[in-house]
Amino acid sequence: MSEHIVPRKVYFVVFGALMVLTALTVFAANIDFGVLNDVIAMTIAVTKAVLVILFFMHVRYGSRLIMLVVVAGFFWLAILMVLTLSDYNSRKWVEQRVRQSTIPSEAGR
């Protein structure tokens, strides 16, 4: 099995892109985008993760089987996140219990 030789320039370009995305993350964290804060943060994080996986882990130059395993892993992660977040969002009673526990009682006065 022959290894693919990646030029150093590719690594430096990817490293530069990761540094720009990191600076963008810091910049975005200091600005209030309202409901888009989480979406922007996750988009930047996923972009950085994909760059690391494709280039530093050599998935881009690997076989189709390796790419299939990586895609299947991301698909499984997405399923787990959707199921977890849907369960969390369906539990409205958690908010009510937290609110009740933070109200000072009359007996303590």
Rosetta constraint file for C-alpha pairs under 8 A:
AtomPair CA 4 CA 61 HARMONIC 6.64 0.50
AtomPair CA 6 CA 10 HARMONIC 6.93 0.50
AtomPair CA 7 CA 11 HARMONIC 7.30 0.50
AtomPair CA 8 CA 12 HARMONIC 6.36 0.50
AtomPair CA 9 CA 13 HARMONIC 6.10 0.50
AtomPair CA 10 CA 14 HARMONIC 6.15 0.50
AtomPair CA 11 CA 15 HARMONIC 5.98 0.50
AtomPair CA 11 CA 55 HARMONIC 7.47 0.50
AtomPair CA 11 CA 56 HARMONIC 7.65 0.50
AtomPair CA 12 CA 16 HARMONIC 6.04 0.50
AtomPair CA 13 CA 17 HARMONIC 6.18 0.50
AtomPair CA 14 CA 18 HARMONIC 6.15 0.50
AtomPair CA 14 CA 51 HARMONIC 7.00 0.50
AtomPair CA 14 CA 55 HARMONIC 7.58 0.50
AtomPair CA 15 CA 19 HARMONIC 6.24 0.50
AtomPair CA 16 CA 20 HARMONIC 6.20 0.50
AtomPair CA 17 CA 21 HARMONIC 6.11 0.50
AtomPair CA 18 CA 22 HARMONIC 6.06 0.50
AtomPair CA 18 CA 48 HARMONIC 6.14 0.50
AtomPair CA 18 CA 51 HARMONIC 7.79 0.50
AtomPair CA 19 CA 23 HARMONIC 6.21 0.50
AtomPair CA 20 CA 24 HARMONIC 6.12 0.50
AtomPair CA 21 CA 25 HARMONIC 6.10 0.50
AtomPair CA 21 CA 44 HARMONIC 6.58 0.50
AtomPair CA 21 CA 48 HARMONIC 7.08 0.50
AtomPair CA 22 CA 26 HARMONIC 6.40 0.50
AtomPair CA 23 CA 27 HARMONIC 6.13 0.50
AtomPair CA 24 CA 28 HARMONIC 5.94 0.50
AtomPair CA 24 CA 44 HARMONIC 7.99 0.50
AtomPair CA 25 CA 29 HARMONIC 6.08 0.50
AtomPair CA 25 CA 41 HARMONIC 6.66 0.50
AtomPair CA 25 CA 44 HARMONIC 6.82 0.50
AtomPair CA 26 CA 30 HARMONIC 6.61 0.50
AtomPair CA 27 CA 31 HARMONIC 6.83 0.50
AtomPair CA 28 CA 32 HARMONIC 7.74 0.50
AtomPair CA 28 CA 37 HARMONIC 7.75 0.50
AtomPair CA 28 CA 40 HARMONIC 7.64 0.50
AtomPair CA 28 CA 41 HARMONIC 7.48 0.50
AtomPair CA 29 CA 37 HARMONIC 7.75 0.50
AtomPair CA 29 CA 41 HARMONIC 7.85 0.50
AtomPair CA 32 CA 37 HARMONIC 6.88 0.50
AtomPair CA 33 CA 37 HARMONIC 5.27 0.50
AtomPair CA 35 CA 39 HARMONIC 7.89 0.50
AtomPair CA 36 CA 40 HARMONIC 6.02 0.50
AtomPair CA 37 CA 41 HARMONIC 6.19 0.50
AtomPair CA 38 CA 42 HARMONIC 6.01 0.50
AtomPair CA 39 CA 43 HARMONIC 6.04 0.50
AtomPair CA 40 CA 44 HARMONIC 6.28 0.50
AtomPair CA 41 CA 45 HARMONIC 6.16 0.50
AtomPair CA 42 CA 46 HARMONIC 5.96 0.50
AtomPair CA 43 CA 47 HARMONIC 6.14 0.50
AtomPair CA 44 CA 48 HARMONIC 6.27 0.50
AtomPair CA 45 CA 49 HARMONIC 6.16 0.50
AtomPair CA 46 CA 50 HARMONIC 6.08 0.50
AtomPair CA 47 CA 51 HARMONIC 6.30 0.50
AtomPair CA 48 CA 52 HARMONIC 6.30 0.50
AtomPair CA 49 CA 53 HARMONIC 6.12 0.50
AtomPair CA 50 CA 54 HARMONIC 5.93 0.50
AtomPair CA 51 CA 55 HARMONIC 5.98 0.50
AtomPair CA 51 CA 56 HARMONIC 7.60 0.50
AtomPair CA 52 CA 56 HARMONIC 5.10 0.50
AtomPair CA 52 CA 57 HARMONIC 6.54 0.50
AtomPair CA 53 CA 57 HARMONIC 5.01 0.50
AtomPair CA 53 CA 58 HARMONIC 7.02 0.50
AtomPair CA 53 CA 59 HARMONIC 6.32 0.50
AtomPair CA 54 CA 58 HARMONIC 5.67 0.50
AtomPair CA 54 CA 59 HARMONIC 4.75 0.50
AtomPair CA 54 CA 60 HARMONIC 4.78 0.50
AtomPair CA 54 CA 61 HARMONIC 7.99 0.50
AtomPair CA 55 CA 59 HARMONIC 6.57 0.50
AtomPair CA 55 CA 60 HARMONIC 6.21 0.50
AtomPair CA 58 CA 62 HARMONIC 6.26 0.50
AtomPair CA 59 CA 63 HARMONIC 7.77 0.50
AtomPair CA 59 CA 66 HARMONIC 6.73 0.50
AtomPair CA 59 CA 67 HARMONIC 6.34 0.50
AtomPair CA 60 CA 67 HARMONIC 7.66 0.50
AtomPair CA 62 CA 66 HARMONIC 6.21 0.50
AtomPair CA 62 CA 67 HARMONIC 7.12 0.50
AtomPair CA 63 CA 67 HARMONIC 6.60 0.50
AtomPair CA 64 CA 68 HARMONIC 6.05 0.50
AtomPair CA 65 CA 69 HARMONIC 6.28 0.50
AtomPair CA 66 CA 70 HARMONIC 6.32 0.50
AtomPair CA 67 CA 71 HARMONIC 6.11 0.50
AtomPair CA 68 CA 72 HARMONIC 5.98 0.50
AtomPair CA 69 CA 73 HARMONIC 6.10 0.50
AtomPair CA 70 CA 74 HARMONIC 6.35 0.50
AtomPair CA 71 CA 75 HARMONIC 6.09 0.50
AtomPair CA 72 CA 76 HARMONIC 6.10 0.50
AtomPair CA 73 CA 77 HARMONIC 6.15 0.50
AtomPair CA 74 CA 78 HARMONIC 6.12 0.50
AtomPair CA 75 CA 79 HARMONIC 6.31 0.50
AtomPair CA 76 CA 80 HARMONIC 6.28 0.50
AtomPair CA 77 CA 81 HARMONIC 6.15 0.50
AtomPair CA 78 CA 82 HARMONIC 6.09 0.50
AtomPair CA 79 CA 83 HARMONIC 6.17 0.50
AtomPair CA 80 CA 84 HARMONIC 6.03 0.50
AtomPair CA 81 CA 85 HARMONIC 5.95 0.50
AtomPair CA 82 CA 86 HARMONIC 5.91 0.50
AtomPair CA 83 CA 87 HARMONIC 6.17 0.50
AtomPair CA 84 CA 88 HARMONIC 6.19 0.50
AtomPair CA 85 CA 89 HARMONIC 5.95 0.50
AtomPair CA 86 CA 90 HARMONIC 6.08 0.50
AtomPair CA 87 CA 91 HARMONIC 6.74 0.50
AtomPair CA 92 CA 96 HARMONIC 7.01 0.50
AtomPair CA 93 CA 97 HARMONIC 6.19 0.50
AtomPair CA 94 CA 98 HARMONIC 6.28 0.50
AtomPair CA 95 CA 99 HARMONIC 6.20 0.50
AtomPair CA 96 CA 100 HARMONIC 6.19 0.50
AtomPair CA 97 CA 101 HARMONIC 6.26 0.50
AtomPair CA 98 CA 102 HARMONIC 6.44 0.50
AtomPair CA 99 CA 103 HARMONIC 6.63 0.50
AtomPair CA 104 CA 108 HARMONIC 7.80 0.50
AtomPair CA 105 CA 109 HARMONIC 7.71 0.50
